[in-house]
Amino acid sequence: MKIAIYPGSFDPVTNGHLDVLERASRIFDQVVVAVSSDNSGKKTLFDCSQRLELIQENIKNFTNVSTESFNGLLVDYANKIGASVLVRGLRAVSDFEFEFQMAQMNRHLDSSLETIFLMPNEKYFYTSSSLIKQVHLFGNRMTGLVPDNVALALSGLAKKNNF
Ligand code: PNS
């Protein structure tokens, strides 16, 4: 059985992420969306349990997808759950440098874990969680770039903070 891991911060999950996830779910037997709970690197808008919950509501229709948080090194978590493939979404050339570094480092740490890149539909090429946060927190508009529960959560935060 081929288990793939789809890791990220998912702060918050976007339709671009869900597009990549749907593609991965067609290729692998099981896909685990691994939400990084490590907050040493960057400060997140949503805490880990909120990010998990926002994903959870959007994977109900997939029979072979689950989500979980992880801490520490990704290769160790992948090993723990028996994943042999690491899936990352690749949008524009600008993603490449960072993704290449990460894939090489993960390969250095564990050569049995293979990274593959999946491209989302081109309508999501310019979607990123950080741009989405700006647009939704300050603009409160329907963009079609995030699932409904994420749009709701963002407008809730905007109201709470009087943006
Ligand atoms: O969505 P992001 O923020 O680009 O995801 C980055 C993530 C969480 C996949 C990456 O930071 C990660 O793997 N963190 C866990 C710690 C780790 O293993 N670091 C070494 C990776 S080269």
Backbone and ligand atoms as CSV (ligand in chain L), in Angstrom:
chain,resi,resn,atom,element,x,y,z
A,1,MET,N,N,0.838,-1.198,0.000
A,1,MET,CA,C,0.000,0.000,0.000
A,1,MET,C,C,0.878,1.256,0.000
A,2,LYS,N,N,0.641,2.151,-0.954
A,2,LYS,CA,C,1.443,3.375,-1.062
A,2,LYS,C,C,0.810,4.495,-0.244
A,3,ILE,N,N,1.541,4.912,0.788
A,3,ILE,CA,C,1.055,6.030,1.605
A,3,ILE,C,C,1.870,7.274,1.255
A,4,ALA,N,N,1.153,8.369,0.962
A,4,ALA,CA,C,1.831,9.635,0.667
A,4,ALA,C,C,1.523,10.633,1.770
A,5,ILE,N,N,2.479,11.492,1.995
A,5,ILE,CA,C,2.283,12.527,3.002
A,5,ILE,C,C,2.254,13.864,2.261
A,6,TYR,N,N,1.299,14.713,2.596
A,6,TYR,CA,C,1.197,16.038,1.978
A,6,TYR,C,C,1.359,17.062,3.103
A,7,PRO,N,N,2.589,17.531,3.317
A,7,PRO,CA,C,2.832,18.387,4.477
A,7,PRO,C,C,2.748,19.882,4.164
A,8,GLY,N,N,2.517,20.658,5.197
A,8,GLY,CA,C,2.524,22.111,5.018
A,8,GLY,C,C,2.062,22.811,6.278
A,9,SER,N,N,2.064,24.140,6.182
A,9,SER,CA,C,1.556,24.932,7.310
A,9,SER,C,C,0.038,25.035,7.217
A,10,PHE,N,N,-0.475,25.126,6.001
A,10,PHE,CA,C,-1.920,25.218,5.764
A,10,PHE,C,C,-2.564,26.301,6.645
A,11,ASP,N,N,-2.014,27.498,6.519
A,11,ASP,CA,C,-2.486,28.612,7.368
A,11,ASP,C,C,-3.095,29.728,6.532
A,12,PRO,N,N,-4.269,29.557,5.996
A,12,PRO,CA,C,-5.152,28.394,6.063
A,12,PRO,C,C,-5.061,27.583,4.761
A,13,VAL,N,N,-5.806,26.455,4.768
A,13,VAL,CA,C,-5.892,25.628,3.568
A,13,VAL,C,C,-6.611,26.433,2.469
A,14,THR,N,N,-6.138,26.304,1.233
A,14,THR,CA,C,-6.742,27.033,0.106
A,14,THR,C,C,-7.303,26.028,-0.909
A,15,ASN,N,N,-8.032,26.550,-1.891
A,15,ASN,CA,C,-8.525,25.657,-2.946
A,15,ASN,C,C,-7.368,25.097,-3.770
A,16,GLY,N,N,-6.255,25.828,-3.801
A,16,GLY,CA,C,-5.063,25.315,-4.489
A,16,GLY,C,C,-4.537,24.070,-3.794
A,17,HIS,N,N,-4.474,24.114,-2.453
A,17,HIS,CA,C,-4.062,22.930,-1.685
A,17,HIS,C,C,-5.011,21.762,-1.955
A,18,LEU,N,N,-6.312,22.067,-1.957
A,18,LEU,CA,C,-7.303,20.988,-2.118
A,18,LEU,C,C,-7.237,20.389,-3.523
A,19,ASP,N,N,-6.869,21.223,-4.492
A,19,ASP,CA,C,-6.701,20.739,-5.866
A,19,ASP,C,C,-5.521,19.742,-5.930
A,20,VAL,N,N,-4.422,20.111,-5.289
A,20,VAL,CA,C,-3.248,19.213,-5.257
A,20,VAL,C,C,-3.604,17.927,-4.508
A,21,LEU,N,N,-4.333,18.081,-3.411
A,21,LEU,CA,C,-4.724,16.930,-2.601
A,21,LEU,C,C,-5.587,15.952,-3.398
A,22,GLU,N,N,-6.513,16.517,-4.169
A,22,GLU,CA,C,-7.391,15.669,-4.973
A,22,GLU,C,C,-6.586,14.860,-5.999
A,23,ARG,N,N,-5.580,15.528,-6.591
A,23,ARG,CA,C,-4.716,14.824,-7.560
A,23,ARG,C,C,-3.941,13.705,-6.863
A,24,ALA,N,N,-3.414,14.014,-5.670
A,24,ALA,CA,C,-2.631,13.009,-4.936
A,24,ALA,C,C,-3.511,11.821,-4.547
A,25,SER,N,N,-4.763,12.120,-4.183
A,25,SER,CA,C,-5.655,11.039,-3.728
A,25,SER,C,C,-5.986,10.061,-4.854
A,26,ARG,N,N,-5.844,10.540,-6.121
A,26,ARG,CA,C,-6.099,9.654,-7.258
A,26,ARG,C,C,-4.895,8.770,-7.565
A,27,ILE,N,N,-3.739,9.171,-7.067
A,27,ILE,CA,C,-2.506,8.429,-7.388
A,27,ILE,C,C,-2.132,7.426,-6.298
A,28,PHE,N,N,-2.362,7.827,-5.028
A,28,PHE,CA,C,-1.885,7.001,-3.914
A,28,PHE,C,C,-3.037,6.322,-3.175
A,29,ASP,N,N,-2.701,5.233,-2.481
A,29,ASP,CA,C,-3.738,4.504,-1.739
A,29,ASP,C,C,-4.239,5.327,-0.553
A,30,GLN,N,N,-3.307,5.952,0.151
A,30,GLN,CA,C,-3.655,6.776,1.313
A,30,GLN,C,C,-2.868,8.077,1.230
A,31,VAL,N,N,-3.518,9.186,1.577
A,31,VAL,CA,C,-2.792,10.461,1.647
A,31,VAL,C,C,-3.043,11.068,3.030
A,32,VAL,N,N,-1.958,11.415,3.693
A,32,VAL,CA,C,-2.081,12.053,5.012
A,32,VAL,C,C,-1.660,13.519,4.871
A,33,VAL,N,N,-2.606,14.405,5.153
A,33,VAL,CA,C,-2.294,15.839,5.135
A,33,VAL,C,C,-1.657,16.161,6.480
A,34,ALA,N,N,-0.364,16.461,6.452
A,34,ALA,CA,C,0.386,16.645,7.701
A,34,ALA,C,C,0.572,18.130,7.987
A,35,VAL,N,N,-0.077,18.580,9.040
A,35,VAL,CA,C,-0.061,20.002,9.397
A,35,VAL,C,C,1.064,20.268,10.391
A,36,SER,N,N,1.959,21.139,10.000
A,36,SER,CA,C,3.091,21.431,10.879
A,36,SER,C,C,2.628,22.213,12.107
A,37,SER,N,N,2.899,21.660,13.279
A,37,SER,CA,C,2.486,22.364,14.507
A,37,SER,C,C,3.655,23.136,15.102
A,38,ASP,N,N,4.791,23.064,14.414
A,38,ASP,CA,C,5.989,23.737,14.895
A,38,ASP,C,C,5.857,25.235,14.650
A,39,ASN,N,N,5.819,26.012,15.725
A,39,ASN,CA,C,5.672,27.454,15.512
A,39,ASN,C,C,6.985,28.198,15.746
A,40,SER,N,N,8.100,27.453,15.693
A,40,SER,CA,C,9.388,28.120,15.911
A,40,SER,C,C,9.767,28.990,14.720
A,41,GLY,N,N,9.353,28.566,13.531
A,41,GLY,CA,C,9.704,29.298,12.320
A,41,GLY,C,C,8.874,30.549,12.128
A,42,LYS,N,N,7.591,30.350,11.849
A,42,LYS,CA,C,6.771,31.531,11.575
A,42,LYS,C,C,5.501,31.545,12.422
A,43,LYS,N,N,5.030,32.750,12.634
A,43,LYS,CA,C,3.824,32.901,13.427
A,43,LYS,C,C,2.636,32.631,12.504
A,44,THR,N,N,1.700,31.835,13.004
A,44,THR,CA,C,0.551,31.514,12.151
A,44,THR,C,C,-0.683,32.314,12.571
A,45,LEU,N,N,-1.564,32.539,11.615
A,45,LEU,CA,C,-2.810,33.248,11.908
A,45,LEU,C,C,-3.753,32.330,12.686
A,46,PHE,N,N,-3.828,31.076,12.242
A,46,PHE,CA,C,-4.695,30.093,12.901
A,46,PHE,C,C,-3.823,29.131,13.697
A,47,ASP,N,N,-4.291,28.751,14.892
A,47,ASP,CA,C,-3.476,27.775,15.633
A,47,ASP,C,C,-3.659,26.396,15.002
A,48,CYS,N,N,-2.838,25.465,15.452
A,48,CYS,CA,C,-2.789,24.175,14.777
A,48,CYS,C,C,-4.146,23.462,14.754
A,49,SER,N,N,-4.883,23.520,15.877
A,49,SER,CA,C,-6.155,22.784,15.899
A,49,SER,C,C,-7.172,23.424,14.954
A,50,GLN,N,N,-7.116,24.755,14.813
A,50,GLN,CA,C,-8.035,25.415,13.855
A,50,GLN,C,C,-7.673,25.023,12.423
A,51,ARG,N,N,-6.369,24.981,12.141
A,51,ARG,CA,C,-5.936,24.631,10.776
A,51,ARG,C,C,-6.367,23.203,10.436
A,52,LEU,N,N,-6.245,22.320,11.426
A,52,LEU,CA,C,-6.668,20.928,11.218
A,52,LEU,C,C,-8.167,20.841,10.964
A,53,GLU,N,N,-8.922,21.592,11.769
A,53,GLU,CA,C,-10.380,21.576,11.666
A,53,GLU,C,C,-10.822,22.093,10.290
A,54,LEU,N,N,-10.164,23.161,9.815
A,54,LEU,CA,C,-10.528,23.731,8.504
A,54,LEU,C,C,-10.257,22.725,7.381
A,55,ILE,N,N,-9.218,21.921,7.554
A,55,ILE,CA,C,-8.912,20.889,6.545
A,55,ILE,C,C,-9.924,19.744,6.658
A,56,GLN,N,N,-10.126,19.306,7.904
A,56,GLN,CA,C,-11.020,18.174,8.176
A,56,GLN,C,C,-12.359,18.303,7.457
A,57,GLU,N,N,-12.951,19.490,7.540
A,57,GLU,CA,C,-14.271,19.707,6.932
A,57,GLU,C,C,-14.243,19.578,5.408
A,58,ASN,N,N,-13.039,19.706,4.827
A,58,ASN,CA,C,-12.935,19.655,3.365
A,58,ASN,C,C,-12.441,18.331,2.818
A,59,ILE,N,N,-12.217,17.373,3.701
A,59,ILE,CA,C,-11.728,16.083,3.189
A,59,ILE,C,C,-12.736,14.968,3.437
A,60,LYS,N,N,-13.938,15.381,3.896
A,60,LYS,CA,C,-14.959,14.385,4.232
A,60,LYS,C,C,-15.324,13.498,3.042
A,61,ASN,N,N,-15.247,14.072,1.834
A,61,ASN,CA,C,-15.651,13.296,0.656
A,61,ASN,C,C,-14.569,12.385,0.102
A,62,PHE,N,N,-13.374,12.497,0.649
A,62,PHE,CA,C,-12.292,11.604,0.205
A,62,PHE,C,C,-12.280,10.376,1.118
A,63,THR,N,N,-12.240,9.201,0.520
A,63,THR,CA,C,-12.239,8.006,1.374
A,63,THR,C,C,-10.822,7.630,1.806
A,64,ASN,N,N,-9.811,8.166,1.104
A,64,ASN,CA,C,-8.431,7.737,1.403
A,64,ASN,C,C,-7.543,8.885,1.898
A,65,VAL,N,N,-8.195,9.922,2.450
A,65,VAL,CA,C,-7.415,11.068,2.940
A,65,VAL,C,C,-7.708,11.299,4.414
A,66,SER,N,N,-6.651,11.549,5.175
A,66,SER,CA,C,-6.826,11.910,6.585
A,66,SER,C,C,-5.894,13.071,6.897
A,67,THR,N,N,-6.073,13.665,8.057
A,67,THR,CA,C,-5.173,14.758,8.421
A,67,THR,C,C,-4.747,14.632,9.871
A,68,GLU,N,N,-3.546,15.112,10.131
A,68,GLU,CA,C,-2.943,14.984,11.449
A,68,GLU,C,C,-1.898,16.079,11.578
A,69,SER,N,N,-1.591,16.466,12.809
A,69,SER,CA,C,-0.506,17.433,12.966
A,69,SER,C,C,0.785,16.684,13.263
A,70,PHE,N,N,1.892,17.344,12.994
A,70,PHE,CA,C,3.173,16.725,13.341
A,70,PHE,C,C,4.131,17.793,13.854
A,71,ASN,N,N,5.079,17.304,14.621
A,71,ASN,CA,C,6.082,18.164,15.222
A,71,ASN,C,C,7.440,17.580,14.888
A,72,GLY,N,N,8.447,18.372,14.835
A,72,GLY,CA,C,9.783,17.827,14.587
A,72,GLY,C,C,10.038,17.653,13.107
A,73,LEU,N,N,10.973,16.769,12.790
A,73,LEU,CA,C,11.357,16.597,11.395
A,73,LEU,C,C,10.307,15.810,10.616
A,74,LEU,N,N,10.045,16.304,9.416
A,74,LEU,CA,C,9.056,15.670,8.551
A,74,LEU,C,C,9.446,14.220,8.212
A,75,VAL,N,N,10.732,13.993,7.958
A,75,VAL,CA,C,11.156,12.629,7.587
A,75,VAL,C,C,10.851,11.634,8.712
A,76,ASP,N,N,10.981,12.087,9.957
A,76,ASP,CA,C,10.694,11.190,11.088
A,76,ASP,C,C,9.202,10.865,11.159
A,77,TYR,N,N,8.394,11.899,10.919
A,77,TYR,CA,C,6.947,11.673,10.947
A,77,TYR,C,C,6.530,10.753,9.794
A,78,ALA,N,N,7.103,10.990,8.611
A,78,ALA,CA,C,6.778,10.156,7.443
A,78,ALA,C,C,7.118,8.699,7.747
A,79,ASN,N,N,8.250,8.516,8.365
A,79,ASN,CA,C,8.696,7.177,8.736
A,79,ASN,C,C,7.729,6.525,9.719
A,80,LYS,N,N,7.302,7.310,10.687
A,80,LYS,CA,C,6.389,6.807,11.734
A,80,LYS,C,C,5.077,6.298,11.146
A,81,ILE,N,N,4.569,7.016,10.125
A,81,ILE,CA,C,3.270,6.595,9.568
A,81,ILE,C,C,3.421,5.694,8.334
A,82,GLY,N,N,4.657,5.375,7.989
A,82,GLY,CA,C,4.893,4.448,6.870
A,82,GLY,C,C,4.723,5.079,5.499
A,83,ALA,N,N,4.899,6.401,5.411
A,83,ALA,CA,C,4.770,7.069,4.106
A,83,ALA,C,C,6.078,6.954,3.338
A,84,SER,N,N,5.962,6.633,2.042
A,84,SER,CA,C,7.181,6.518,1.232
A,84,SER,C,C,7.284,7.652,0.209
A,85,VAL,N,N,6.220,8.461,0.107
A,85,VAL,CA,C,6.221,9.568,-0.854
A,85,VAL,C,C,5.795,10.853,-0.164
A,86,LEU,N,N,6.482,11.911,-0.535
A,86,LEU,CA,C,6.167,13.229,0.005
A,86,LEU,C,C,5.638,14.073,-1.162
A,87,VAL,N,N,4.437,14.600,-1.016
A,87,VAL,CA,C,3.830,15.387,-2.092
A,87,VAL,C,C,3.923,16.869,-1.764
A,88,ARG,N,N,4.371,17.651,-2.745
A,88,ARG,CA,C,4.346,19.099,-2.592
A,88,ARG,C,C,3.738,19.696,-3.856
A,89,GLY,N,N,3.007,20.797,-3.689
A,89,GLY,CA,C,2.444,21.485,-4.837
A,89,GLY,C,C,3.475,22.443,-5.399
A,90,LEU,N,N,3.511,22.552,-6.713
A,90,LEU,CA,C,4.443,23.471,-7.354
A,90,LEU,C,C,3.633,24.386,-8.262
A,91,ARG,N,N,3.746,25.690,-7.988
A,91,ARG,CA,C,2.973,26.644,-8.812
A,91,ARG,C,C,3.913,27.305,-9.813
A,92,ALA,N,N,4.509,28.388,-9.418
A,92,ALA,CA,C,5.351,29.126,-10.360
A,92,ALA,C,C,6.816,28.787,-10.151
A,93,VAL,N,N,7.642,29.330,-11.038
A,93,VAL,CA,C,9.089,29.117,-10.944
A,93,VAL,C,C,9.605,29.588,-9.584
A,94,SER,N,N,8.957,30.624,-9.048
A,94,SER,CA,C,9.399,31.184,-7.763
A,94,SER,C,C,9.334,30.163,-6.624
A,95,ASP,N,N,8.486,29.159,-6.748
A,95,ASP,CA,C,8.411,28.113,-5.713
A,95,ASP,C,C,9.628,27.202,-5.766
A,96,PHE,N,N,10.223,27.132,-6.948
A,96,PHE,CA,C,11.162,26.050,-7.204
A,96,PHE,C,C,12.367,26.019,-6.287
A,97,GLU,N,N,13.007,27.175,-6.091
A,97,GLU,CA,C,14.251,27.248,-5.307
A,97,GLU,C,C,14.061,26.630,-3.913
A,98,PHE,N,N,13.043,27.102,-3.213
A,98,PHE,CA,C,12.774,26.615,-1.859
A,98,PHE,C,C,12.400,25.131,-1.865
A,99,GLU,N,N,11.550,24.758,-2.817
A,99,GLU,CA,C,11.102,23.361,-2.883
A,99,GLU,C,C,12.269,22.425,-3.201
A,100,PHE,N,N,13.160,22.879,-4.061
A,100,PHE,CA,C,14.316,22.079,-4.441
A,100,PHE,C,C,15.224,21.863,-3.232
A,101,GLN,N,N,15.461,22.948,-2.487
A,101,GLN,CA,C,16.298,22.848,-1.273
A,101,GLN,C,C,15.687,21.866,-0.276
A,102,MET,N,N,14.371,22.009,-0.098
A,102,MET,CA,C,13.700,21.164,0.887
A,102,MET,C,C,13.748,19.686,0.466
A,103,ALA,N,N,13.487,19.449,-0.812
A,103,ALA,CA,C,13.501,18.065,-1.315
A,103,ALA,C,C,14.899,17.455,-1.147
A,104,GLN,N,N,15.930,18.255,-1.438
A,104,GLN,CA,C,17.300,17.735,-1.319
A,104,GLN,C,C,17.657,17.447,0.138
A,105,MET,N,N,17.236,18.348,1.025
A,105,MET,CA,C,17.537,18.134,2.457
A,105,MET,C,C,16.796,16.896,2.973
A,106,ASN,N,N,15.535,16.759,2.582
A,106,ASN,CA,C,14.781,15.585,3.033
A,106,ASN,C,C,15.388,14.298,2.471
A,107,ARG,N,N,15.881,14.360,1.249
A,107,ARG,CA,C,16.526,13.184,0.650
A,107,ARG,C,C,17.824,12.855,1.383
A,108,HIS,N,N,18.538,13.922,1.776
A,108,HIS,CA,C,19.772,13.731,2.535
A,108,HIS,C,C,19.473,13.044,3.874
A,109,LEU,N,N,18.347,13.452,4.474
A,109,LEU,CA,C,17.983,12.890,5.785
A,109,LEU,C,C,17.427,11.473,5.669
A,110,ASP,N,N,16.696,11.228,4.583
A,110,ASP,CA,C,16.102,9.902,4.398
A,110,ASP,C,C,15.945,9.634,2.891
A,111,SER,N,N,16.875,8.860,2.347
A,111,SER,CA,C,16.876,8.665,0.891
A,111,SER,C,C,15.729,7.771,0.418
A,112,SER,N,N,15.038,7.126,1.358
A,112,SER,CA,C,13.941,6.254,0.924
A,112,SER,C,C,12.632,7.030,0.736
A,113,LEU,N,N,12.610,8.275,1.193
A,113,LEU,CA,C,11.395,9.094,1.041
A,113,LEU,C,C,11.517,9.911,-0.245
A,114,GLU,N,N,10.622,9.651,-1.186
A,114,GLU,CA,C,10.707,10.315,-2.495
A,114,GLU,C,C,9.770,11.519,-2.545
A,115,THR,N,N,10.305,12.674,-2.958
A,115,THR,CA,C,9.444,13.860,-3.095
A,115,THR,C,C,8.905,13.931,-4.512
A,116,ILE,N,N,7.598,14.152,-4.634
A,116,ILE,CA,C,7.058,14.412,-5.980
A,116,ILE,C,C,6.283,15.728,-5.946
A,117,PHE,N,N,6.289,16.402,-7.088
A,117,PHE,CA,C,5.603,17.690,-7.179
A,117,PHE,C,C,4.384,17.558,-8.082
A,118,LEU,N,N,3.282,18.104,-7.604
A,118,LEU,CA,C,2.066,18.107,-8.419
A,118,LEU,C,C,1.665,19.557,-8.668
A,119,MET,N,N,1.264,19.856,-9.889
A,119,MET,CA,C,0.848,21.225,-10.210
A,119,MET,C,C,-0.661,21.351,-10.084
A,120,PRO,N,N,-1.098,22.385,-9.366
A,120,PRO,CA,C,-2.553,22.591,-9.295
A,120,PRO,C,C,-3.061,23.141,-10.624
A,121,ASN,N,N,-4.356,23.165,-10.783
A,121,ASN,CA,C,-4.985,23.830,-11.928
A,121,ASN,C,C,-4.430,25.254,-12.030
A,122,GLU,N,N,-4.242,25.744,-13.263
A,122,GLU,CA,C,-3.577,27.052,-13.405
A,122,GLU,C,C,-4.353,28.199,-12.767
A,123,LYS,N,N,-5.643,27.996,-12.515
A,123,LYS,CA,C,-6.387,29.097,-11.877
A,123,LYS,C,C,-5.914,29.343,-10.441
A,124,TYR,N,N,-5.141,28.391,-9.915
A,124,TYR,CA,C,-4.627,28.574,-8.551
A,124,TYR,C,C,-3.134,28.913,-8.534
A,125,PHE,N,N,-2.565,29.193,-9.685
A,125,PHE,CA,C,-1.123,29.429,-9.753
A,125,PHE,C,C,-0.676,30.622,-8.917
A,126,TYR,N,N,-1.549,31.591,-8.766
A,126,TYR,CA,C,-1.156,32.789,-8.013
A,126,TYR,C,C,-1.717,32.784,-6.586
A,127,THR,N,N,-2.321,31.665,-6.189
A,127,THR,CA,C,-2.899,31.584,-4.842
A,127,THR,C,C,-1.855,31.174,-3.827
A,128,SER,N,N,-1.737,31.928,-2.768
A,128,SER,CA,C,-0.899,31.475,-1.659
A,128,SER,C,C,-1.628,31.835,-0.379
A,129,SER,N,N,-1.362,31.086,0.683
A,129,SER,CA,C,-2.049,31.355,1.948
A,129,SER,C,C,-1.790,32.783,2.402
A,130,SER,N,N,-0.572,33.295,2.175
A,130,SER,CA,C,-0.278,34.640,2.690
A,130,SER,C,C,-1.037,35.725,1.911
A,131,LEU,N,N,-1.165,35.570,0.594
A,131,LEU,CA,C,-1.946,36.564,-0.154
A,131,LEU,C,C,-3.429,36.472,0.196
A,132,ILE,N,N,-3.891,35.250,0.336
A,132,ILE,CA,C,-5.300,35.032,0.704
A,132,ILE,C,C,-5.621,35.742,2.021
A,133,LYS,N,N,-4.700,35.625,2.973
A,133,LYS,CA,C,-4.943,36.250,4.277
A,133,LYS,C,C,-5.107,37.756,4.124
A,134,GLN,N,N,-4.248,38.374,3.321
A,134,GLN,CA,C,-4.347,39.825,3.118
A,134,GLN,C,C,-5.675,40.184,2.477
A,135,VAL,N,N,-6.008,39.482,1.401
A,135,VAL,CA,C,-7.213,39.832,0.649
A,135,VAL,C,C,-8.470,39.654,1.509
A,136,HIS,N,N,-8.540,38.529,2.214
A,136,HIS,CA,C,-9.753,38.262,2.982
A,136,HIS,C,C,-9.831,39.065,4.271
A,137,LEU,N,N,-8.701,39.294,4.890
A,137,LEU,CA,C,-8.755,40.025,6.157
A,137,LEU,C,C,-9.040,41.505,5.941
A,138,PHE,N,N,-8.551,42.040,4.832
A,138,PHE,CA,C,-8.733,43.476,4.608
A,138,PHE,C,C,-9.809,43.789,3.578
A,139,GLY,N,N,-10.208,42.807,2.815
A,139,GLY,CA,C,-11.132,43.125,1.734
A,139,GLY,C,C,-12.489,42.481,1.887
A,140,ASN,N,N,-12.563,41.369,2.630
A,140,ASN,CA,C,-13.808,40.645,2.808
A,140,ASN,C,C,-14.544,40.407,1.495
A,141,ARG,N,N,-13.874,39.850,0.513
A,141,ARG,CA,C,-14.565,39.569,-0.744
A,141,ARG,C,C,-14.571,38.074,-1.072
A,142,MET,N,N,-15.497,37.733,-1.948
A,142,MET,CA,C,-15.582,36.357,-2.407
A,142,MET,C,C,-14.536,36.173,-3.507
A,143,THR,N,N,-13.608,35.301,-3.316
A,143,THR,CA,C,-12.564,35.145,-4.330
A,143,THR,C,C,-12.651,33.804,-5.048
A,144,GLY,N,N,-13.335,32.859,-4.449
A,144,GLY,CA,C,-13.373,31.509,-5.021
A,144,GLY,C,C,-12.043,30.792,-4.857
A,145,LEU,N,N,-11.158,31.355,-4.052
A,145,LEU,CA,C,-9.833,30.761,-3.902
A,145,LEU,C,C,-9.682,29.955,-2.618
A,146,VAL,N,N,-10.674,30.081,-1.730
A,146,VAL,CA,C,-10.639,29.289,-0.489
A,146,VAL,C,C,-11.976,28.593,-0.299
A,147,PRO,N,N,-11.995,27.481,0.417
A,147,PRO,CA,C,-13.289,26.839,0.688
A,147,PRO,C,C,-14.143,27.729,1.606
A,148,ASP,N,N,-15.457,27.479,1.601
A,148,ASP,CA,C,-16.390,28.339,2.342
A,148,ASP,C,C,-16.025,28.476,3.814
A,149,ASN,N,N,-15.639,27.360,4.451
A,149,ASN,CA,C,-15.369,27.451,5.896
A,149,ASN,C,C,-14.164,28.341,6.178
A,150,VAL,N,N,-13.208,28.381,5.254
A,150,VAL,CA,C,-12.027,29.238,5.443
A,150,VAL,C,C,-12.414,30.704,5.243
A,151,ALA,N,N,-13.245,30.979,4.223
A,151,ALA,CA,C,-13.710,32.357,3.991
A,151,ALA,C,C,-14.446,32.857,5.229
A,152,LEU,N,N,-15.260,31.975,5.819
A,152,LEU,CA,C,-16.028,32.330,7.011
A,152,LEU,C,C,-15.101,32.603,8.196
A,153,ALA,N,N,-14.120,31.737,8.365
A,153,ALA,CA,C,-13.176,31.898,9.485
A,153,ALA,C,C,-12.390,33.202,9.328
A,154,LEU,N,N,-12.008,33.526,8.093
A,154,LEU,CA,C,-11.243,34.756,7.868
A,154,LEU,C,C,-12.112,35.995,8.098
A,155,SER,N,N,-13.370,35.937,7.648
A,155,SER,CA,C,-14.195,37.131,7.871
A,155,SER,C,C,-14.545,37.261,9.349
A,156,GLY,N,N,-14.634,36.129,10.061
A,156,GLY,CA,C,-14.841,36.177,11.515
A,156,GLY,C,C,-13.672,36.880,12.195
A,157,LEU,N,N,-12.470,36.547,11.763
A,157,LEU,CA,C,-11.269,37.169,12.347
A,157,LEU,C,C,-11.205,38.656,12.008
A,158,ALA,N,N,-11.595,38.981,10.759
A,158,ALA,CA,C,-11.564,40.386,10.333
A,158,ALA,C,C,-12.516,41.212,11.197
A,159,LYS,N,N,-13.717,40.645,11.438
A,159,LYS,CA,C,-14.713,41.366,12.266
A,159,LYS,C,C,-14.199,41.542,13.682
A,160,LYS,N,N,-13.662,40.446,14.228
A,160,LYS,CA,C,-13.179,40.451,15.614
A,160,LYS,C,C,-12.092,41.509,15.818
A,161,ASN,N,N,-11.271,41.667,14.788
A,161,ASN,CA,C,-10.145,42.600,14.902
A,161,ASN,C,C,-10.445,43.981,14.301
A,162,ASN,N,N,-11.726,44.179,13.931
A,162,ASN,CA,C,-12.146,45.462,13.362
A,162,ASN,C,C,-11.346,45.882,12.136
A,163,PHE,N,N,-11.033,44.913,11.279
A,163,PHE,CA,C,-10.308,45.286,10.053
A,163,PHE,C,C,-11.266,45.943,9.073
L,1,PNS,O1,O,3.434,25.145,3.671
L,1,PNS,P1,P,4.860,25.368,4.031
L,1,PNS,O2,O,4.970,26.386,5.134
L,1,PNS,O3,O,5.710,25.704,2.842
L,1,PNS,O4,O,5.394,23.957,4.613
L,1,PNS,C1,C,6.722,23.812,5.043
L,1,PNS,C2,C,6.880,22.510,5.854
L,1,PNS,C3,C,5.974,22.520,7.064
L,1,PNS,C4,C,6.562,21.325,4.975
L,1,PNS,C5,C,8.382,22.454,6.280
L,1,PNS,O5,O,8.706,23.606,6.973
L,1,PNS,C6,C,8.700,21.231,7.137
L,1,PNS,O6,O,8.837,20.150,6.635
L,1,PNS,N1,N,8.790,21.444,8.469
L,1,PNS,C7,C,9.110,20.377,9.408
L,1,PNS,C8,C,10.556,20.445,9.886
L,1,PNS,C9,C,11.479,19.800,8.890
L,1,PNS,O7,O,11.448,18.612,8.639
L,1,PNS,N2,N,12.357,20.633,8.317
L,1,PNS,C10,C,13.307,20.201,7.313
L,1,PNS,C11,C,12.668,20.201,5.930
L,1,PNS,S1,S,13.877,20.413,4.742
